[in-house]
Amino acid sequence: MTDTPTRPTYLQVDLSQLKRNLMNIRQQVLPAKVMVLMKANAYGHGVDGVAPYMAPFVDYVGVSVVDEGIHLRRLGVTTPIMVLGGTLPSELPRFVEHELTLSISSMELLEAAESAARGSGGRLKAHLKIDTGMERTGVHDYEAEAFLERSLSCRSLEIEGIYTHFANSEIADLGHARLQLSRFQEVLSLYEQKGVPPPPLRHAANSGAILQLPESHLDMVRAGVLFYGIYPGPEVQRSVEVSPALTWMSQVVQSKITLPGRPVSYGSLWSPERPVRILTVPCGYGDGYFRRMSNQARVIVNGQVYNQVGRICMDQFMVNALDDDIAAGAEVVLLGGDVTGPRITAEELGMWAGTSEYEVLTNISCRVPRRFVKD
């Protein structure tokens, strides 16, 4: 499957690489199921191309907000879809209408969901969210007993799962992650104490825990950035082989010699000390190429690495090609690169921008067209 880009700046997404990443993750966590996170436009990769291709190969799809789940249904995705983010009671009818799985993170939402399911006559699946130390959404582990008891008496809801989320599973010190897992296991033991089986899907492991906390794999894992070929932090064990599937490309739209003392771009932050060739690239912070990377970023042109210079504009930025004879039309790699040549990584873009690789990926604008390819 290919889409022809409509502008010189575009993303190329290798769907076959995503599938290889998934298969390697699945092998690591067997017999656990795999939920793949496709929130935030599939981590910037383009959910319209990623979801229809990948959904048949995954056990569950995870999104953050109900609109993302509805969009996937309209794309034809029939795989179970769980909305992991916070939900208001007013949104519950949409879960029933589109057969989305609800994350129940409070007693109040549990009561509202039971009422909505009973009133609709439809089917509403739900997973109970336990907060074991993230302090974001969920019922605290030390307050979970009444929450579980009430869920067991719900007759209109299908309580399919129970889960928690790690705050620190991607670092070398796993003390906090293990404490969270212990708290979660104590909550799960409440089912045994009440003589009933826990829900069939117990899950806790995110990308970091998939890699280095195998005891947390349980019945299902949630693969986020790891599925897209990015390791979640420099300290994490790389126990699963994955590779990035995304390449961010552009082309030189102008190439000219700039003389000494002639500053480049807004604010005159950089000027050459001798005559150099300056390349203009039609991409900027309006596309998600962060302004904060000004005078720090690098790109690849014709297999060579060059420095970005001057302030990054909304729609363009400039590159110092030194004495090299590079003409308009030359390909520019902003992220990615050949396997055997130089590469620009999401981690590097994050470092230049003073942020994380997660923000780099999810901030690539929707105005950047996505081209989807497969073997």
Backbone torsions as a table, in degrees:
resi	resn	phi	psi	omega
1	MET	NA	129.1	177.6
2	THR	-135.5	147.7	171.8
3	ASP	-122.6	133.9	-179.8
4	THR	-80.5	121.8	178.9
5	PRO	-60.6	148.8	-179.2
6	THR	-102.6	6.1	176.8
7	ARG	-154.2	163.0	-176.2
8	PRO	-63.2	-26.7	179.4
9	THR	-94.7	125.3	-177.9
10	TYR	-157.1	165.5	172.4
11	LEU	-105.8	138.1	170.9
12	GLN	-110.9	123.7	-175.5
13	VAL	-115.2	120.7	-178.8
14	ASP	-88.9	98.9	-178.8
15	LEU	-64.6	-33.4	179.4
16	SER	-65.3	-35.2	176.7
17	GLN	-67.9	-38.8	175.5
18	LEU	-59.8	-41.8	179.2
19	LYS	-64.2	-40.8	177.6
20	ARG	-63.5	-41.4	177.2
21	ASN	-58.2	-45.9	-179.7
22	LEU	-60.9	-44.7	-178.2
23	MET	-63.3	-37.9	178.5
24	ASN	-68.6	-39.1	175.6
25	ILE	-63.7	-44.7	-179.3
26	ARG	-59.8	-41.4	179.3
27	GLN	-62.9	-35.1	-179.1
28	GLN	-68.4	-33.9	-168.9
29	VAL	-107.4	-1.3	179.7
30	LEU	-48.0	138.9	7.7
31	PRO	-91.8	12.4	-178.5
32	ALA	-64.8	150.1	173.4
33	LYS	-77.3	167.2	-179.4
34	VAL	-124.8	121.2	166.9
35	MET	-95.5	131.4	176.1
36	VAL	-107.0	129.8	179.4
37	LEU	-81.8	123.8	178.4
38	MET	-122.2	24.5	177.5
39	LYS	-71.9	169.5	176.2
40	ALA	51.6	50.9	178.2
41	ASN	57.3	44.6	-178.2
42	ALA	54.0	53.1	-179.4
43	TYR	52.0	39.9	177.0
44	GLY	83.2	-4.8	-175.9
45	HIS	-78.6	-19.8	-178.7
46	GLY	105.5	92.2	-173.4
47	VAL	-65.7	-27.0	-178.4
48	ASP	-64.2	-28.4	176.8
49	GLY	-96.3	-35.8	-176.1
50	VAL	-71.6	-47.6	-171.4
51	ALA	-64.5	-50.3	-178.9
52	PRO	-61.2	-32.8	179.7
53	TYR	-76.4	-43.6	-171.2
54	MET	-87.7	-27.9	-172.6
55	ALA	-53.7	-39.4	-179.9
56	PRO	-63.8	-17.5	-176.4
57	PHE	-96.2	-6.9	-176.4
58	VAL	-110.6	160.5	-180.0
59	ASP	-85.7	-31.7	-177.5
60	TYR	-150.3	148.7	172.6
61	VAL	-112.4	136.2	178.0
62	GLY	-112.6	135.4	173.8
63	VAL	-130.4	176.5	-177.5
64	SER	-102.5	-37.7	-175.7
65	VAL	-126.9	158.1	-173.1
66	VAL	-63.7	-34.1	179.0
67	ASP	-60.9	-35.9	177.4
68	GLU	-64.4	-40.3	178.3
69	GLY	-64.6	-43.2	178.9
70	ILE	-63.3	-40.0	178.1
71	HIS	-59.6	-42.4	178.6
72	LEU	-63.3	-41.3	177.2
73	ARG	-60.4	-40.5	-179.9
74	ARG	-70.5	-20.7	172.9
75	LEU	-78.5	-7.4	179.6
76	GLY	97.2	10.6	179.4
77	VAL	-74.3	122.6	179.1
78	THR	-105.7	-8.5	176.8
79	THR	-59.3	146.9	174.9
80	PRO	-54.0	137.1	-178.1
81	ILE	-124.6	125.6	178.3
82	MET	-110.7	131.4	175.8
83	VAL	-93.0	108.0	-170.4
84	LEU	-86.3	-19.8	-175.8
85	GLY	-79.2	177.2	178.1
86	GLY	-65.4	143.9	-176.5
87	THR	-129.2	140.2	173.9
88	LEU	-94.4	149.5	179.8
89	PRO	-54.9	-31.1	-179.5
90	SER	-64.5	-18.9	-179.0
91	GLU	-87.1	-10.7	-171.3
92	LEU	-60.1	-38.6	178.3
93	PRO	-57.6	-29.6	179.9
94	ARG	-70.9	-30.4	175.3
95	PHE	-63.5	-44.7	179.9
96	VAL	-65.2	-46.0	-176.5
97	GLU	-60.8	-38.6	-173.7
98	HIS	-107.7	10.4	177.4
99	GLU	53.4	54.4	176.7
100	LEU	-103.6	147.7	179.9
101	THR	-89.9	132.5	-175.3
102	LEU	-94.8	139.3	168.3
103	SER	-94.3	115.8	-178.9
104	ILE	-97.7	114.1	-170.9
105	SER	-114.2	8.1	178.6
106	SER	-157.8	161.1	176.5
107	MET	-63.8	-38.3	-179.3
108	GLU	-62.5	-42.2	179.7
109	LEU	-69.9	-33.6	176.1
110	LEU	-60.5	-47.1	179.6
111	GLU	-63.0	-42.4	-179.6
112	ALA	-65.8	-38.8	179.8
113	ALA	-67.5	-40.8	177.4
114	GLU	-61.6	-43.2	179.7
115	SER	-65.9	-43.7	-179.7
116	ALA	-64.2	-41.0	179.3
117	ALA	-65.3	-42.5	-179.7
118	ARG	-64.1	-41.4	-177.2
119	GLY	-73.7	-27.8	-176.7
120	SER	-83.0	-25.7	-173.7
121	GLY	71.2	6.1	179.6
122	GLY	-96.2	-167.5	-176.4
123	ARG	-110.6	126.6	179.6
124	LEU	-129.8	108.8	175.0
125	LYS	-86.6	148.8	-179.1
126	ALA	-148.4	151.3	170.8
127	HIS	-119.7	138.6	179.3
128	LEU	-85.5	131.3	-178.5
129	LYS	-101.8	122.4	179.1
130	ILE	-108.7	125.9	177.7
131	ASP	-90.7	106.6	-178.4
132	THR	-103.1	5.4	178.7
133	GLY	151.0	9.8	175.8
134	MET	-89.1	-29.1	-179.7
135	GLU	56.1	46.4	176.6
136	ARG	-119.2	-86.7	173.5
137	THR	-120.4	159.6	178.6
138	GLY	117.7	161.4	176.0
139	VAL	-87.2	131.7	-179.7
140	HIS	-56.4	144.0	-179.6
141	ASP	-57.9	-34.6	-178.0
142	TYR	-79.3	-4.0	175.7
143	GLU	-118.3	14.2	-169.6
144	ALA	-79.5	-21.9	-172.2
145	GLU	-60.5	-48.4	179.8
146	ALA	-64.7	-35.7	177.7
147	PHE	-61.3	-46.7	179.7
148	LEU	-67.2	-41.9	179.3
149	GLU	-59.0	-44.3	179.9
150	ARG	-65.7	-39.0	-179.9
151	SER	-62.8	-34.4	179.9
152	LEU	-67.9	-22.2	179.8
153	SER	-92.9	-3.6	178.7
154	CYS	-74.4	125.6	-176.4
155	ARG	-103.5	-17.6	-177.4
156	SER	-96.7	-21.4	177.8
157	LEU	-88.3	148.8	168.8
158	GLU	-104.6	100.8	179.3
159	ILE	-80.3	97.6	-172.8
160	GLU	-87.5	-26.9	-173.7
161	GLY	-154.8	172.7	176.2
162	ILE	-146.0	140.1	-173.6
163	TYR	-155.0	168.0	173.3
164	THR	-140.5	174.7	-177.6
165	HIS	-135.4	132.9	-178.6
166	PHE	-82.1	141.9	176.4
167	ALA	-92.9	-23.4	-171.5
168	ASN	-143.8	52.6	-177.9
169	SER	-93.4	-3.4	-174.0
170	GLU	-105.7	8.8	-179.0
171	ILE	-108.7	168.2	-176.8
172	ALA	-67.7	-38.4	179.6
173	ASP	-84.2	106.7	-176.0
174	LEU	-95.6	16.3	-177.5
175	GLY	-57.9	-46.8	-178.6
176	HIS	-69.0	-38.8	178.3
177	ALA	-62.6	-41.0	179.5
178	ARG	-68.8	-34.8	175.5
179	LEU	-63.3	-43.3	177.7
180	GLN	-62.0	-42.5	179.7
181	LEU	-63.9	-39.9	177.6
182	SER	-62.0	-42.6	178.2
183	ARG	-63.0	-40.2	179.6
184	PHE	-65.5	-41.5	179.2
185	GLN	-64.5	-34.1	175.3
186	GLU	-64.2	-38.8	176.8
187	VAL	-64.8	-43.0	179.6
188	LEU	-62.5	-31.6	-179.5
189	SER	-66.1	-19.5	177.8
190	LEU	-62.6	-32.1	177.7
191	TYR	-62.3	-46.1	-180.0
192	GLU	-63.0	-39.8	179.8
193	GLN	-63.3	-29.2	-180.0
194	LYS	-92.6	3.2	175.8
195	GLY	72.3	24.7	178.0
196	VAL	-126.5	151.1	177.8
197	PRO	-74.7	145.9	175.8
198	PRO	-69.1	165.2	175.4
199	PRO	-55.2	153.6	-173.2
200	PRO	-69.5	-18.5	-179.2
201	LEU	-116.9	100.4	174.2
202	ARG	-102.1	124.7	-178.3
203	HIS	-143.7	146.0	-178.7
204	ALA	-144.7	-31.1	-167.5
205	ALA	-76.7	121.6	167.9
206	ASN	-95.6	-165.7	-173.3
207	SER	-58.4	-45.4	-179.8
208	GLY	-61.9	-42.2	-179.0
209	ALA	-71.7	-30.3	173.6
210	ILE	-57.4	-40.7	-174.7
211	LEU	-78.2	-35.5	-169.0
212	GLN	-139.4	14.0	176.1
213	LEU	-138.7	68.8	-172.9
214	PRO	-60.6	-26.6	180.0
215	GLU	-67.8	-11.0	179.8
216	SER	-95.7	1.3	-175.5
217	HIS	-67.8	-33.8	173.0
218	LEU	48.1	-130.3	-176.0
219	ASP	-92.6	-21.4	-178.3
220	MET	-157.2	147.9	173.8
221	VAL	-117.7	160.1	-179.9
222	ARG	-118.1	106.8	-177.1
223	ALA	-94.8	115.3	178.1
224	GLY	-104.9	-104.8	-174.7
225	VAL	-61.4	-28.0	179.2
226	LEU	-62.7	-38.6	178.0
227	PHE	-59.1	-33.4	-178.1
228	TYR	-85.6	6.3	172.9
229	GLY	89.4	17.6	-179.2
230	ILE	-116.4	130.2	176.2
231	TYR	-80.4	135.1	-171.1
232	PRO	-81.3	60.0	177.2
233	GLY	124.7	151.4	-175.4
234	PRO	-72.1	-19.6	-176.2
235	GLU	-90.0	-13.5	-169.6
236	VAL	-70.7	145.0	174.9
237	GLN	-68.0	134.8	-178.7
238	ARG	-98.3	65.8	-174.1
239	SER	-83.4	-7.6	175.0
240	VAL	-124.2	133.0	179.5
241	GLU	-82.7	117.4	174.8
242	VAL	-135.7	158.2	177.9
243	SER	-138.5	148.0	178.4
244	PRO	-60.2	145.3	-179.2
245	ALA	-107.2	-1.9	-171.0
246	LEU	-113.5	135.0	171.1
247	THR	-126.3	130.1	179.9
248	TRP	-104.9	117.8	-172.9
249	MET	-119.6	157.3	169.8
250	SER	-153.4	-171.7	176.8
251	GLN	-138.7	152.9	174.3
252	VAL	-69.6	127.5	176.7
253	VAL	-102.2	-18.6	173.1
254	GLN	-151.5	143.8	179.5
255	SER	-135.3	122.1	-177.8
256	LYS	-153.3	159.8	177.7
257	ILE	-85.4	130.0	175.9
258	THR	-110.4	132.8	-174.4
259	LEU	-88.2	160.4	177.1
260	PRO	-57.0	144.1	178.2
261	GLY	78.9	5.9	177.8
262	ARG	-107.6	94.5	-175.1
263	PRO	-62.3	152.6	-177.6
264	VAL	-106.2	125.3	169.4
265	SER	74.8	179.9	-178.0
266	TYR	-56.9	141.8	174.5
267	GLY	80.2	-8.0	178.2
268	SER	51.2	49.0	-175.7
269	LEU	-80.5	-15.5	-177.5
270	TRP	-149.4	138.8	172.7
271	SER	-143.8	149.5	-177.2
272	PRO	-76.2	152.8	176.7
273	GLU	-91.9	-10.1	177.0
274	ARG	-151.4	169.8	178.4
275	PRO	-61.4	129.0	178.4
276	VAL	-139.2	160.5	177.0
277	ARG	-88.8	123.5	178.5
278	ILE	-107.0	128.4	178.9
279	LEU	-104.3	136.3	174.9
280	THR	-103.6	128.4	-177.3
281	VAL	-114.9	128.7	-175.1
282	PRO	-81.9	67.8	178.9
283	CYS	-154.6	142.9	-178.9
284	GLY	-156.4	-164.6	-176.0
285	TYR	-68.2	-18.3	172.1
286	GLY	-67.6	-17.9	176.4
287	ASP	-98.9	-3.4	-177.1
288	GLY	99.1	7.1	175.6
289	TYR	-88.7	95.7	-163.0
290	PHE	-54.6	134.8	174.6
291	ARG	-60.8	-29.4	-179.0
292	ARG	-65.0	-13.2	179.6
293	MET	-85.4	1.1	-177.3
294	SER	-51.6	130.5	179.6
295	ASN	65.1	14.8	176.8
296	GLN	-125.4	-31.1	-174.6
297	ALA	-70.3	161.3	174.3
298	ARG	-133.7	155.2	177.1
299	VAL	-134.8	169.7	178.2
300	ILE	-117.2	126.4	175.9
301	VAL	-130.7	126.7	-179.9
302	ASN	52.0	38.2	177.1
303	GLY	79.6	2.6	179.9
304	GLN	-113.8	147.0	179.7
305	VAL	-94.0	130.5	179.9
306	TYR	-129.1	156.4	-179.8
307	ASN	-86.7	138.5	168.1
308	GLN	-76.4	139.6	-177.9
309	VAL	-133.0	152.5	-179.1
310	GLY	76.4	172.5	-179.2
311	ARG	-71.6	133.4	175.6
312	ILE	-69.7	129.4	-178.4
313	CYS	-91.4	177.1	179.9
314	MET	-62.4	-37.3	-171.7
315	ASP	-123.8	-5.0	-175.8
316	GLN	-149.5	158.1	168.0
317	PHE	-146.4	165.5	-175.4
318	MET	-116.1	152.5	-176.0
319	VAL	-130.8	139.2	177.2
320	ASN	-90.7	106.7	179.4
321	ALA	-93.9	10.5	176.6
322	LEU	57.8	-122.8	-178.2
323	ASP	-101.3	4.6	-174.0
324	ASP	-75.5	139.3	-177.3
325	ASP	-87.7	91.6	-178.3
326	ILE	-117.2	126.7	-175.0
327	ALA	-99.3	163.2	172.5
328	ALA	-57.2	141.3	-177.1
329	GLY	101.4	-15.2	179.1
330	ALA	-63.8	141.3	178.7
331	GLU	-71.3	142.3	178.4
332	VAL	-125.4	128.9	176.2
333	VAL	-101.0	119.9	178.6
334	LEU	-95.0	-30.5	-179.0
335	LEU	-151.4	126.8	-177.4
336	GLY	105.1	-150.5	-178.0
337	GLY	140.6	174.7	179.8
338	ASP	-68.2	151.7	-179.7
339	VAL	-61.2	-37.8	-174.7
340	THR	-95.6	-6.2	-177.8
341	GLY	-111.8	-167.0	178.4
342	PRO	-66.1	152.1	-179.6
343	ARG	-134.5	151.2	170.0
344	ILE	-110.6	124.1	-175.6
345	THR	-102.0	159.3	175.3
346	ALA	-62.3	-33.5	178.1
347	GLU	-63.4	-39.2	178.2
348	GLU	-66.2	-45.0	177.1
349	LEU	-58.0	-40.9	177.9
350	GLY	-62.8	-40.6	178.9
351	MET	-64.9	-43.5	-179.8
352	TRP	-65.3	-31.7	-178.2
353	ALA	-91.2	-4.3	-177.7
354	GLY	69.1	35.6	-178.8
355	THR	-144.0	-163.3	-177.5
356	SER	-105.3	164.3	176.3
357	GLU	-63.4	-28.2	177.0
358	TYR	-60.5	-46.9	-178.5
359	GLU	-68.5	-35.5	177.1
360	VAL	-57.7	-50.3	-175.8
361	LEU	-66.8	-46.7	-173.3
362	THR	-77.3	-9.7	178.7
363	ASN	-98.6	2.2	173.7
364	ILE	-68.6	120.2	-169.7
365	SER	-63.8	151.3	175.3
366	CYS	-68.4	-13.3	177.2
367	ARG	-77.7	-10.5	173.1
368	VAL	-82.7	113.4	-178.5
369	PRO	-65.4	147.5	177.8
370	ARG	-105.7	133.9	173.9
371	ARG	-111.7	124.2	-178.0
372	PHE	-105.2	126.4	-179.5
373	VAL	-126.9	158.3	174.5
374	LYS	-149.5	159.0	-179.0
375	ASP	-62.7	NA	NA
